[in-house]
Amino acid sequence: MPSFVSNTLRRASDVIFSLLQMLNRVFLAVANTMRQQTFAKAYDPPVRALCHLLSQKPVAGLATSLQSWCPKNCTAREFEVISFLGPFLRPSVIYEDDVGTPSFLHIF
């Protein structure tokens, strides 16, 4: 019986790890799309995608365990670039503040 439990837990952890990898790719794609948006462009589709993804409780639970959800030891400016939520928090209604994609972001 203990081998059954350990095998089941190992398989479940493999599935969760695979789901995290898949979700990380989906979240990064949505965040990269949002990075290219401004208030002058149609920023609504990536925001709707984020809302739809996070409205699913299992997905929201897994999302908060991603490393890019809340990176440690970063400044506010770095948070905008490094974190998954950064592109969604960055847009500004003040034209001068809406800097678009930072030039150093192209190295990622």
Rosetta blueprint (number, residue, H / E / L):
1 M L
2 P H
3 S H
4 F H
5 V H
6 S H
7 N H
8 T H
9 L H
10 R H
11 R H
12 A H
13 S H
14 D H
15 V H
16 I H
17 F H
18 S H
19 L H
20 L H
21 Q H
22 M H
23 L H
24 N H
25 R H
26 V H
27 F H
28 L H
29 A H
30 V H
31 A H
32 N H
33 T H
34 M H
35 R H
36 Q L
37 Q L
38 T L
39 F L
40 A L
41 K L
42 A L
43 Y L
44 D H
45 P H
46 P H
47 V H
48 R H
49 A H
50 L H
51 C H
52 H H
53 L H
54 L H
55 S L
56 Q L
57 K H
58 P H
59 V H
60 A H
61 G H
62 L H
63 A H
64 T L
65 S L
66 L L
67 Q L
68 S L
69 W L
70 C L
71 P L
72 K L
73 N L
74 C L
75 T L
76 A H
77 R H
78 E H
79 F H
80 E H
81 V H
82 I H
83 S L
84 F L
85 L L
86 G H
87 P H
88 F H
89 L H
90 R L
91 P L
92 S L
93 V L
94 I L
95 Y H
96 E H
97 D H
98 D L
99 V L
100 G L
101 T L
102 P L
103 S H
104 F H
105 L H
106 H H
107 I H
108 F L
